[in-house]
């Protein structure tokens, strides 16, 4: 019976589950960035240009 109890404890243990989930989320995020790299670069460039234009207007 001792072996069966140890097996049940092993099955119910969830300590390492959080680490695996975090690694999977990071992999998915990196994959999305790589897939949409050009679109993200264009978006960021456009946002920074708009910020620069607006800050120049405020400073003038």
Number of C-alpha atoms within 10 A of each C-alpha: 6 6 8 9 10 11 12 10 11 10 9 9 10 9 8 8 9 10 10 11 11 11 11 12 12 12 12 12 12 11 12 11 14 11 11 10 12 11 11 13 12 10 12 12 12 12 12 11 12 12 12 12 11 11 11 10 9 8 6 5
